[in-house]
Amino acid sequence: HFRLLWIGEGVSVLGDHFYMIALPWLVLQLTGDSLAMGTVLALSAVPRALLMLVGGALTDRLSPRSLMLASNAARFGLVFLLSILVFTNSVETWMLYTFALLFGVADAFFYPAQSSMTPQLVKKDHLQVANSLIHGTMMLAMLAGPVMAGVLIAMLGDGYAESSMEGIAAAFGFDALTFLVSLITLVFIKIPQNESTEVSENILE
């Protein structure tokens, strides 16, 4: 079950960096305005920062797996819709502001739940190794994701310096696919009852 979590979230983090490259690139394609690009990125980051504590509180009260499923389902829907809008040249700047805001809100509930899942899936003496494996995979994804996204956008664009909407749509589509992979792995994860109880008691202590 931990292996499913590791694979699903490793793939999802890789897709996240496709999104983080494609989104500002799309804003610049549409507006050519660096201020608009900064605004879109801020709208994604601000709700994540403001609602992270709320996400943590809900994680303590509800199932972390359920919150992760809901968050991934929401982000899958948002990114998939965005990829369709970009591919059909129907996207407008105001839509990007809305997508960025909603994506940031979904993010805020995902990460506290994710950090609570690992202790429920591995024994206490394996926890340090499990966390190291997850964080190491995330670091590799942070290095590889932007490079792969840039290459994909450039390959499908008009040239290496200027991307077409098809390349950006493909990057968003890949991110949506990674959310789908993460959703599927989460569906098959089962949390051992004794581990869940032990974690709850540790939190109360």
MDAnalysis code that builds the backbone (N, CA, C; Angstrom):
import MDAnalysis as mda
import numpy as np

u = mda.Universe.empty(615, n_residues=205, atom_resindex=np.repeat(np.arange(205), 3), trajectory=True)
u.add_TopologyAttr("name", ["N", "CA", "C"] * 205)
u.add_TopologyAttr("resid", np.arange(1, 206))
u.add_TopologyAttr("resname", ["HIS", "PHE", "ARG", "LEU", "LEU", "TRP", "ILE", "GLY", "GLU", "GLY", "VAL", "SER", "VAL", "LEU", "GLY", "ASP", "HIS", "PHE", "TYR", "MET", "ILE", "ALA", "LEU", "PRO", "TRP", "LEU", "VAL", "LEU", "GLN", "LEU", "THR", "GLY", "ASP", "SER", "LEU", "ALA", "MET", "GLY", "THR", "VAL", "LEU", "ALA", "LEU", "SER", "ALA", "VAL", "PRO", "ARG", "ALA", "LEU", "LEU", "MET", "LEU", "VAL", "GLY", "GLY", "ALA", "LEU", "THR", "ASP", "ARG", "LEU", "SER", "PRO", "ARG", "SER", "LEU", "MET", "LEU", "ALA", "SER", "ASN", "ALA", "ALA", "ARG", "PHE", "GLY", "LEU", "VAL", "PHE", "LEU", "LEU", "SER", "ILE", "LEU", "VAL", "PHE", "THR", "ASN", "SER", "VAL", "GLU", "THR", "TRP", "MET", "LEU", "TYR", "THR", "PHE", "ALA", "LEU", "LEU", "PHE", "GLY", "VAL", "ALA", "ASP", "ALA", "PHE", "PHE", "TYR", "PRO", "ALA", "GLN", "SER", "SER", "MET", "THR", "PRO", "GLN", "LEU", "VAL", "LYS", "LYS", "ASP", "HIS", "LEU", "GLN", "VAL", "ALA", "ASN", "SER", "LEU", "ILE", "HIS", "GLY", "THR", "MET", "MET", "LEU", "ALA", "MET", "LEU", "ALA", "GLY", "PRO", "VAL", "MET", "ALA", "GLY", "VAL", "LEU", "ILE", "ALA", "MET", "LEU", "GLY", "ASP", "GLY", "TYR", "ALA", "GLU", "SER", "SER", "MET", "GLU", "GLY", "ILE", "ALA", "ALA", "ALA", "PHE", "GLY", "PHE", "ASP", "ALA", "LEU", "THR", "PHE", "LEU", "VAL", "SER", "LEU", "ILE", "THR", "LEU", "VAL", "PHE", "ILE", "LYS", "ILE", "PRO", "GLN", "ASN", "GLU", "SER", "THR", "GLU", "VAL", "SER", "GLU", "ASN", "ILE", "LEU", "GLU"])
u.atoms.positions = np.array([
    [0.828, -1.206, 0.000],
    [0.000, 0.000, 0.000],
    [0.868, 1.265, 0.000],
    [1.983, 1.214, 0.734],
    [2.898, 2.357, 0.669],
    [3.484, 2.493, -0.732],
    [3.765, 1.358, -1.372],
    [4.313, 1.396, -2.724],
    [3.329, 2.088, -3.682],
    [2.051, 1.821, -3.524],
    [1.046, 2.482, -4.351],
    [1.062, 3.989, -4.120],
    [1.153, 4.395, -2.846],
    [1.215, 5.819, -2.525],
    [2.448, 6.461, -3.153],
    [3.584, 5.801, -3.020],
    [4.846, 6.325, -3.543],
    [4.798, 6.483, -5.063],
    [4.303, 5.462, -5.753],
    [4.226, 5.522, -7.215],
    [3.238, 6.607, -7.666],
    [2.045, 6.583, -7.070],
    [1.016, 7.535, -7.473],
    [1.425, 8.973, -7.256],
    [1.990, 9.267, -6.091],
    [2.348, 10.651, -5.798],
    [3.625, 11.066, -6.508],
    [4.528, 10.110, -6.767],
    [5.720, 10.437, -7.548],
    [5.354, 10.862, -8.954],
    [4.443, 10.120, -9.569],
    [3.977, 10.467, -10.911],
    [3.228, 11.796, -10.885],
    [2.411, 11.992, -9.853],
    [1.624, 13.221, -9.753],
    [2.509, 14.452, -9.584],
    [3.546, 14.345, -8.764],
    [4.469, 15.475, -8.573],
    [5.181, 15.814, -9.876],
    [5.530, 14.800, -10.643],
    [6.136, 15.051, -11.951],
    [5.185, 15.869, -12.823],
    [3.912, 15.481, -12.825],
    [2.914, 16.224, -13.591],
    [2.720, 17.639, -13.090],
    [2.833, 17.834, -11.772],
    [2.680, 19.179, -11.210],
    [3.677, 20.163, -11.821],
    [4.887, 19.680, -12.105],
    [5.894, 20.577, -12.656],
    [5.676, 20.851, -14.139],
    [4.962, 19.962, -14.812],
    [4.499, 20.280, -16.162],
    [3.520, 21.450, -16.086],
    [2.621, 21.395, -15.120],
    [1.637, 22.462, -14.921],
    [2.318, 23.783, -14.586],
    [3.317, 23.728, -13.701],
    [3.981, 24.953, -13.258],
    [4.806, 25.604, -14.370],
    [5.214, 24.830, -15.364],
    [5.897, 25.398, -16.521],
    [4.891, 25.890, -17.556],
    [3.868, 25.085, -17.812],
    [2.902, 25.411, -18.864],
    [2.041, 26.622, -18.523],
    [1.672, 26.778, -17.234],
    [0.760, 27.866, -16.863],
    [1.359, 29.251, -17.121],
    [2.539, 29.593, -16.586],
    [3.089, 30.920, -16.895],
    [3.422, 31.095, -18.367],
    [3.816, 30.017, -19.027],
    [4.090, 30.090, -20.458],
    [2.820, 30.462, -21.212],
    [1.700, 29.874, -20.805],
    [0.413, 30.179, -21.433],
    [0.016, 31.631, -21.202],
    [0.213, 32.113, -19.974],
    [-0.127, 33.516, -19.677],
    [0.674, 34.456, -20.562],
    [1.955, 34.178, -20.726],
    [2.792, 35.026, -21.578],
    [2.366, 34.933, -23.034],
    [1.930, 33.753, -23.464],
    [1.441, 33.602, -24.835],
    [0.189, 34.449, -25.067],
    [-0.682, 34.486, -24.049],
    [-1.950, 35.197, -24.202],
    [-1.818, 36.701, -24.014],
    [-0.968, 37.106, -23.071],
    [-0.928, 38.525, -22.691],
    [0.402, 39.196, -22.967],
    [1.490, 38.449, -22.917],
    [2.813, 39.059, -23.016],
    [3.135, 39.951, -21.838],
    [2.404, 39.787, -20.750],
    [2.514, 40.673, -19.590],
    [3.070, 39.890, -18.396],
    [4.226, 40.293, -17.910],
    [4.830, 39.613, -16.771],
    [4.015, 39.823, -15.494],
    [3.335, 40.968, -15.381],
    [2.487, 41.216, -14.210],
    [1.325, 40.228, -14.168],
    [0.732, 39.955, -15.310],
    [-0.358, 38.979, -15.379],
    [0.144, 37.600, -14.986],
    [1.345, 37.255, -15.410],
    [1.916, 35.967, -15.050],
    [2.116, 35.874, -13.540],
    [2.651, 36.926, -12.933],
    [2.843, 36.938, -11.490],
    [1.534, 36.852, -10.733],
    [0.504, 37.511, -11.263],
    [-0.809, 37.479, -10.617],
    [-1.393, 36.081, -10.623],
    [-1.279, 35.396, -11.741],
    [-1.791, 34.028, -11.846],
    [-1.071, 33.110, -10.859],
    [0.242, 33.226, -10.783],
    [1.002, 32.381, -9.855],
    [0.656, 32.707, -8.404],
    [0.436, 33.992, -8.114],
    [0.070, 34.390, -6.752],
    [-1.304, 33.846, -6.371],
    [-2.234, 33.871, -7.320],
    [-3.571, 33.359, -7.042],
    [-3.552, 31.863, -6.748],
    [-2.555, 31.175, -7.241],
    [-2.418, 29.755, -6.932],
    [-1.756, 29.540, -5.576],
    [-0.806, 30.416, -5.229],
    [-0.028, 30.225, -4.003],
    [-0.742, 30.739, -2.757],
    [-1.487, 31.842, -2.868],
    [-2.097, 32.472, -1.694],
    [-3.116, 31.565, -1.006],
    [-4.091, 30.990, -1.724],
    [-5.036, 30.105, -1.017],
    [-4.366, 28.879, -0.430],
    [-3.300, 28.409, -1.084],
    [-2.568, 27.266, -0.544],
    [-1.967, 27.616, 0.812],
    [-1.411, 28.814, 0.916],
    [-0.800, 29.236, 2.172],
    [-1.850, 29.516, 3.243],
    [-2.951, 30.156, 2.853],
    [-3.970, 30.548, 3.822],
    [-4.778, 29.361, 4.336],
    [-5.007, 28.369, 3.493],
    [-5.899, 27.268, 3.855],
    [-5.179, 26.009, 4.298],
    [-3.845, 26.037, 4.344],
    [-3.099, 24.842, 4.721],
    [-3.457, 24.380, 6.135],
    [-3.647, 25.335, 7.054],
    [-4.020, 24.963, 8.422],
    [-5.413, 24.352, 8.461],
    [-6.309, 24.871, 7.630],
    [-7.654, 24.291, 7.552],
    [-7.573, 22.862, 7.025],
    [-6.729, 22.677, 5.998],
    [-6.534, 21.331, 5.474],
    [-5.983, 20.385, 6.515],
    [-5.057, 20.875, 7.343],
    [-4.515, 20.045, 8.412],
    [-5.564, 19.672, 9.438],
    [-6.425, 20.639, 9.770],
    [-7.490, 20.356, 10.742],
    [-8.474, 19.328, 10.199],
    [-8.818, 19.435, 8.924],
    [-9.739, 18.466, 8.327],
    [-9.107, 17.083, 8.246],
    [-7.797, 17.049, 8.029],
    [-7.096, 15.770, 7.976],
    [-7.201, 15.041, 9.309],
    [-7.135, 15.794, 10.424],
    [-7.254, 15.186, 11.744],
    [-8.658, 14.647, 12.001],
    [-9.653, 15.261, 11.375],
    [-11.040, 14.884, 11.627],
    [-11.560, 13.850, 10.631],
    [-11.068, 13.923, 9.403],
    [-11.557, 13.056, 8.338],
    [-10.453, 12.102, 7.894],
    [-10.768, 11.263, 6.950],
    [-9.788, 10.332, 6.405],
    [-8.829, 11.061, 5.464],
    [-7.510, 10.977, 5.701],
    [-6.556, 11.600, 4.773],
    [-6.714, 11.082, 3.343],
    [-6.991, 9.797, 3.220],
    [-7.168, 9.206, 1.891],
    [-8.360, 9.836, 1.174],
    [-9.446, 10.080, 1.901],
    [-10.630, 10.699, 1.286],
    [-10.336, 12.117, 0.820],
    [-9.593, 12.875, 1.635],
    [-9.229, 14.230, 1.245],
    [-8.317, 14.226, 0.021],
    [-7.386, 13.282, -0.031],
    [-6.494, 13.190, -1.182],
    [-7.271, 12.824, -2.445],
    [-8.215, 11.910, -2.312],
    [-9.048, 11.544, -3.456],
    [-9.855, 12.737, -3.953],
    [-10.466, 13.477, -3.037],
    [-11.267, 14.633, -3.424],
    [-10.410, 15.714, -4.077],
    [-9.241, 15.970, -3.489],
    [-8.352, 16.990, -4.036],
    [-7.843, 16.600, -5.413],
    [-7.420, 15.359, -5.573],
    [-6.914, 14.912, -6.869],
    [-8.003, 14.895, -7.929],
    [-9.215, 14.510, -7.530],
    [-10.326, 14.519, -8.477],
    [-10.619, 15.946, -8.947],
    [-10.596, 16.901, -8.002],
    [-10.840, 18.297, -8.360],
    [-9.748, 18.827, -9.277],
    [-8.494, 18.539, -8.964],
    [-7.386, 19.040, -9.775],
    [-7.343, 18.353, -11.137],
    [-7.686, 17.078, -11.171],
    [-7.781, 16.393, -12.458],
    [-8.811, 17.075, -13.357],
    [-9.990, 17.353, -12.793],
    [-11.034, 18.008, -13.570],
    [-10.621, 19.386, -14.061],
    [-9.974, 20.155, -13.189],
    [-9.552, 21.505, -13.568],
    [-8.507, 21.485, -14.682],
    [-7.486, 20.651, -14.519],
    [-6.403, 20.631, -15.498],
    [-6.861, 20.014, -16.819],
    [-7.715, 18.989, -16.742],
    [-8.233, 18.387, -17.970],
    [-9.061, 19.400, -18.757],
    [-9.920, 20.135, -18.055],
    [-10.724, 21.165, -18.720],
    [-9.835, 22.248, -19.311],
    [-8.804, 22.641, -18.569],
    [-7.885, 23.661, -19.066],
    [-7.166, 23.187, -20.323],
    [-6.761, 21.927, -20.357],
    [-6.073, 21.407, -21.544],
    [-6.993, 21.431, -22.763],
    [-8.282, 21.129, -22.560],
    [-9.243, 21.174, -23.662],
    [-9.426, 22.599, -24.156],
    [-9.551, 23.539, -23.225],
    [-9.735, 24.949, -23.607],
    [-8.521, 25.475, -24.377],
    [-7.338, 25.083, -23.930],
    [-6.133, 25.546, -24.621],
    [-6.039, 24.909, -25.998],
    [-6.309, 23.617, -26.089],
    [-6.206, 22.915, -27.365],
    [-7.173, 23.474, -28.398],
    [-8.351, 23.907, -27.950],
    [-9.356, 24.460, -28.869],
    [-9.251, 25.971, -29.009],
    [-8.201, 26.561, -28.415],
    [-7.991, 28.017, -28.472],
    [-9.186, 28.796, -27.918],
    [-9.804, 28.238, -26.869],
    [-10.970, 28.883, -26.253],
    [-10.638, 29.535, -24.917],
    [-9.387, 29.439, -24.477],
    [-9.025, 29.937, -23.157],
    [-8.858, 31.444, -23.179],
    [-9.258, 32.085, -22.081],
    [-9.104, 33.521, -21.910],
    [-8.401, 33.786, -20.583],
    [-7.868, 34.996, -20.452],
    [-7.052, 35.313, -19.283],
    [-7.828, 35.169, -17.987],
    [-9.068, 35.609, -17.937],
    [-9.843, 35.535, -16.702],
    [-10.043, 34.084, -16.256],
    [-10.092, 33.179, -17.237],
    [-10.224, 31.768, -16.897],
    [-8.990, 31.270, -16.156],
    [-7.822, 31.761, -16.562],
    [-6.584, 31.336, -15.909],
    [-6.548, 31.786, -14.465],
    [-7.039, 32.997, -14.188],
    [-7.121, 33.462, -12.807],
    [-8.006, 32.530, -11.978],
    [-9.135, 32.144, -12.564],
    [-10.073, 31.270, -11.852],
    [-9.477, 29.890, -11.620],
    [-8.877, 29.331, -12.657],
    [-8.264, 28.002, -12.531],
    [-7.157, 28.016, -11.487],
    [-6.321, 29.041, -11.511],
    [-5.203, 29.116, -10.568],
    [-5.714, 29.181, -9.126],
    [-6.757, 29.973, -8.894],
    [-7.321, 30.113, -7.554],
    [-7.891, 28.783, -7.057],
    [-8.690, 28.128, -7.900],
    [-9.300, 26.854, -7.506],
    [-8.254, 25.761, -7.315],
    [-7.228, 25.765, -8.155],
    [-6.164, 24.780, -8.030],
    [-5.424, 24.964, -6.709],
    [-5.181, 26.218, -6.327],
    [-4.518, 26.491, -5.063],
    [-5.331, 26.032, -3.867],
    [-6.639, 26.197, -3.939],
    [-7.515, 25.743, -2.859],
    [-7.437, 24.218, -2.717],
    [-7.507, 23.510, -3.847],
    [-7.421, 22.047, -3.803],
    [-6.073, 21.588, -3.266],
    [-5.005, 22.280, -3.637],
    [-3.666, 21.957, -3.135],
    [-3.597, 22.041, -1.616],
    [-4.256, 23.050, -1.050],
    [-4.178, 23.301, 0.388],
    [-4.712, 22.133, 1.198],
    [-5.651, 21.378, 0.640],
    [-6.221, 20.253, 1.362],
    [-5.480, 18.946, 1.063],
    [-4.693, 18.945, 0.016],
    [-4.016, 17.715, -0.379],
    [-2.770, 17.434, 0.449],
    [-1.885, 18.415, 0.571],
    [-0.570, 18.158, 1.157],
    [-0.605, 17.781, 2.643],
    [-1.467, 18.405, 3.478],
    [-1.545, 17.912, 4.865],
    [-2.036, 16.475, 4.937],
    [-2.965, 16.124, 4.054],
    [-3.471, 14.745, 4.046],
    [-2.387, 13.777, 3.592],
    [-1.606, 14.178, 2.601],
    [-0.545, 13.312, 2.100],
    [0.495, 13.001, 3.187],
    [0.882, 14.037, 3.933],
    [1.890, 13.832, 4.975],
    [1.366, 12.945, 6.103],
    [0.048, 12.853, 6.248],
    [-0.534, 12.000, 7.290],
    [-0.719, 10.555, 6.837],
    [-0.617, 10.322, 5.530],
    [-0.861, 8.979, 5.011],
    [0.289, 8.021, 5.299],
    [1.517, 8.489, 5.128],
    [2.673, 7.590, 5.256],
    [2.745, 6.913, 6.621],
    [2.576, 7.636, 7.744],
    [2.623, 6.949, 9.047],
    [1.531, 5.899, 9.218],
    [0.465, 5.999, 8.443],
    [-0.606, 5.015, 8.547],
    [-0.343, 3.767, 7.704],
    [0.663, 3.835, 6.825],
    [0.914, 2.727, 5.901],
    [2.183, 1.941, 6.217],
    [3.090, 2.527, 7.002],
    [4.340, 1.833, 7.319],
    [4.526, 1.775, 8.827],
    [5.308, 0.816, 9.265],
    [5.602, 0.698, 10.683],
    [6.517, 1.838, 11.120],
    [6.501, 2.090, 12.420],
    [7.234, 3.235, 12.953],
    [8.726, 3.164, 12.636],
    [9.318, 1.963, 12.698],
    [10.747, 1.856, 12.449],
    [11.111, 1.962, 10.971],
    [10.102, 1.967, 10.088],
    [10.331, 2.149, 8.654],
    [9.951, 3.556, 8.186],
    [9.457, 4.376, 9.107],
    [8.904, 5.676, 8.719],
    [9.964, 6.602, 8.136],
    [11.146, 6.632, 8.729],
    [12.194, 7.529, 8.247],
    [12.615, 7.170, 6.817],
    [12.759, 5.884, 6.557],
    [13.127, 5.442, 5.212],
    [12.018, 5.774, 4.217],
    [10.761, 5.565, 4.633],
    [9.631, 5.849, 3.743],
    [9.564, 7.329, 3.404],
    [9.722, 8.198, 4.411],
    [9.700, 9.637, 4.159],
    [10.861, 10.063, 3.264],
    [12.027, 9.466, 3.471],
    [13.185, 9.794, 2.639],
    [12.941, 9.394, 1.194],
    [12.297, 8.254, 1.008],
    [12.002, 7.789, -0.348],
    [11.030, 8.728, -1.050],
    [10.005, 9.155, -0.337],
    [9.025, 10.071, -0.931],
    [9.661, 11.416, -1.253],
    [10.412, 11.983, -0.310],
    [11.012, 13.290, -0.542],
    [12.098, 13.233, -1.622],
    [12.843, 12.128, -1.660],
    [13.838, 11.972, -2.714],
    [13.200, 11.903, -4.085],
    [12.079, 11.193, -4.181],
    [11.357, 11.101, -5.447],
    [10.823, 12.463, -5.866],
    [10.338, 13.231, -4.893],
    [9.843, 14.572, -5.200],
    [10.959, 15.469, -5.725],
    [12.134, 15.346, -5.135],
    [13.261, 16.162, -5.592],
    [13.658, 15.793, -7.022],
    [13.655, 14.503, -7.335],
    [13.957, 14.083, -8.701],
    [12.912, 14.618, -9.681],
    [11.641, 14.584, -9.253],
    [10.571, 15.105, -10.105],
    [10.721, 16.609, -10.313],
    [11.172, 17.319, -9.268],
    [11.384, 18.762, -9.390],
    [12.491, 19.084, -10.386],
    [13.477, 18.188, -10.506],
    [14.563, 18.391, -11.460],
    [14.150, 17.994, -12.876],
    [13.473, 16.852, -12.991],
    [13.148, 16.325, -14.309],
    [11.908, 16.968, -14.925],
    [10.919, 17.299, -14.096],
    [9.648, 17.802, -14.608],
    [9.753, 19.038, -15.484],
    [10.385, 20.125, -15.007],
    [10.480, 21.327, -15.835],
    [11.213, 21.099, -17.150],
    [12.265, 20.281, -17.117],
    [13.015, 19.995, -18.349],
    [12.140, 19.248, -19.345],
    [11.464, 18.211, -18.861],
    [10.597, 17.415, -19.737],
    [9.454, 18.258, -20.285],
    [8.881, 19.124, -19.444],
    [7.786, 19.982, -19.895],
    [8.262, 20.952, -20.973],
    [9.429, 21.554, -20.751],
    [9.964, 22.487, -21.741],
    [10.239, 21.822, -23.076],
    [10.790, 20.603, -23.012],
    [11.079, 19.867, -24.248],
    [9.784, 19.516, -24.974],
    [8.775, 19.064, -24.226],
    [7.493, 18.711, -24.840],
    [6.853, 19.914, -25.519],
    [6.820, 21.045, -24.828],
    [6.206, 22.243, -25.387],
    [6.966, 22.712, -26.623],
    [8.292, 22.681, -26.550],
    [9.100, 23.121, -27.684],
    [8.944, 22.191, -28.888],
    [8.891, 20.882, -28.636],
    [8.765, 19.916, -29.730],
    [7.457, 20.080, -30.489],
    [6.397, 20.424, -29.768],
    [5.092, 20.586, -30.410],
    [4.827, 22.021, -30.840],
    [5.789, 22.902, -30.594],
    [5.613, 24.308, -30.931],
    [6.174, 24.645, -32.296],
    [6.224, 25.937, -32.563],
    [6.707, 26.419, -33.851],
    [8.221, 26.508, -33.902],
    [8.832, 26.400, -32.748],
    [10.280, 26.504, -32.678],
    [10.703, 26.318, -31.243],
    [11.974, 26.278, -30.986],
    [12.429, 26.019, -29.622],
    [12.130, 27.174, -28.692],
    [12.087, 28.383, -29.203],
    [11.873, 29.545, -28.342],
    [10.397, 29.875, -28.165],
    [9.586, 29.591, -29.178],
    [8.177, 29.955, -29.111],
    [7.327, 28.694, -29.166],
    [6.428, 28.573, -28.225],
    [5.586, 27.389, -28.162],
    [4.232, 27.661, -28.779],
    [3.601, 26.638, -29.271],
    [2.239, 26.738, -29.771],
    [1.283, 26.299, -28.676],
    [0.009, 26.578, -28.906],
    [-0.996, 26.176, -27.942],
    [-1.078, 24.654, -27.827],
    [-0.754, 23.935, -28.925],
    [-0.802, 22.480, -28.878],
    [0.203, 21.926, -27.864],
    [1.396, 22.512, -27.824],
    [2.401, 22.058, -26.878],
    [1.997, 22.323, -25.442],
    [1.436, 23.499, -25.188],
    [0.987, 23.828, -23.834],
    [-0.174, 22.930, -23.423],
    [-1.100, 22.699, -24.369],
    [-2.229, 21.810, -24.070],
    [-1.744, 20.407, -23.755],
    [-0.710, 19.945, -24.463],
    [-0.165, 18.611, -24.203],
    [0.441, 18.538, -22.808],
    [1.099, 19.607, -22.365],
    [1.682, 19.636, -21.020],
    [0.589, 19.557, -19.962],
    [-0.492, 20.312, -20.155],
    [-1.615, 20.235, -19.222],
    [-2.258, 18.844, -19.272],
    [-2.369, 18.297, -20.470],
    [-2.948, 16.958, -20.611],
    [-2.132, 15.908, -19.883],
    [-0.800, 16.027, -19.947],
    [0.053, 15.090, -19.227],
    [-0.162, 15.214, -17.727],
    [-0.287, 16.450, -17.231],
    [-0.535, 16.653, -15.806],
    [-1.859, 16.019, -15.400],
    [-2.892, 16.198, -16.238],
    [-4.189, 15.579, -15.939],
    [-4.061, 14.063, -15.879],
    [-3.268, 13.489, -16.779],
    [-3.070, 12.046, -16.783],
    [-2.396, 11.571, -15.495],
    [-1.444, 12.349, -14.990],
    [-0.765, 11.955, -13.755],
    [-1.720, 12.006, -12.560],
    [-2.659, 12.959, -12.562],
    [-3.658, 12.987, -11.498],
    [-4.545, 11.748, -11.571],
    [-4.844, 11.307, -12.780],
    [-5.648, 10.096, -12.942],
    [-4.907, 8.878, -12.400],
    [-3.605, 8.798, -12.665],
    [-2.789, 7.700, -12.125],
    [-2.826, 7.733, -10.601],
    [-2.674, 8.921, -10.029],
    [-2.696, 9.056, -8.576],
    [-4.051, 8.656, -8.003],
    [-5.127, 9.039, -8.675],
    [-6.464, 8.654, -8.222],
    [-6.626, 7.135, -8.203],
    [-6.145, 6.482, -9.247],
    [-6.286, 5.029, -9.334],
    [-5.506, 4.344, -8.216],
    [-4.287, 4.801, -7.959],
    [-3.500, 4.182, -6.891],
    [-4.153, 4.414, -5.528],
    [-4.711, 5.609, -5.320],
    [-5.364, 5.887, -4.035],
    [-6.585, 5.003, -3.817],
    [-7.301, 4.693, -4.889],
    [-8.480, 3.837, -4.774],
    [-8.109, 2.468, -4.217],
    [-6.925, 1.973, -4.589],
    [-6.521, 0.627, -4.187],
    [-5.761, 0.594, -2.866],
    [-5.470, 1.753, -2.293],
    [-4.767, 1.780, -1.011],
    [-5.736, 1.464, 0.127],
    [-5.343, 0.541, 0.967],
    [-6.117, 0.205, 2.155],
    [-5.275, 0.506, 3.394],
    [-5.835, 1.259, 4.311],
    [-5.115, 1.626, 5.522],
    [-5.380, 0.584, 6.604],
    [-4.335, -0.073, 7.104],
    [-4.525, -1.057, 8.185],
    [-5.166, -0.406, 9.404],
    [-6.172, -1.058, 9.964],
    [-6.915, -0.470, 11.070],
    [-6.036, -0.247, 12.288],
    [-5.124, -1.182, 12.549],
    [-4.288, -1.041, 13.738],
    [-3.321, 0.115, 13.589],
    [-2.815, 0.358, 12.338],
    [-1.904, 1.476, 12.126],
    [-2.636, 2.786, 12.257],
    [-3.865, 2.847, 11.719],
    [-4.653, 4.073, 11.810],
    [-4.946, 4.425, 13.248],
    [-5.283, 3.387, 14.061],
    [-5.586, 3.632, 15.469],
    [-4.362, 4.126, 16.213],
    [-3.192, 3.515, 15.911],
    [-1.958, 3.903, 16.585],
    [-1.594, 5.343, 16.290],
    [-1.764, 5.750, 15.017],
    [-1.448, 7.128, 14.647],
    [-2.382, 8.095, 15.352],
    [-3.672, 7.750, 15.416],
    [-4.634, 8.630, 16.093],
    [-4.281, 8.805, 17.563],
    [-3.826, 7.723, 18.197],
    [-3.455, 7.828, 19.608],
    [-2.224, 8.684, 19.777],
    [-1.260, 8.569, 18.846],
    [-0.043, 9.393, 18.922],
    [-0.371, 10.867, 18.749],
    [-1.313, 11.162, 17.868],
    [-1.709, 12.558, 17.648],
    [-2.346, 13.130, 18.914],
    [-3.196, 12.310, 19.557],
    [-3.852, 12.782, 20.781],
    [-2.841, 13.010, 21.895],
    [-1.803, 12.173, 21.959],
    [-0.776, 12.349, 22.986],
    [0.046, 13.607, 22.727],
])
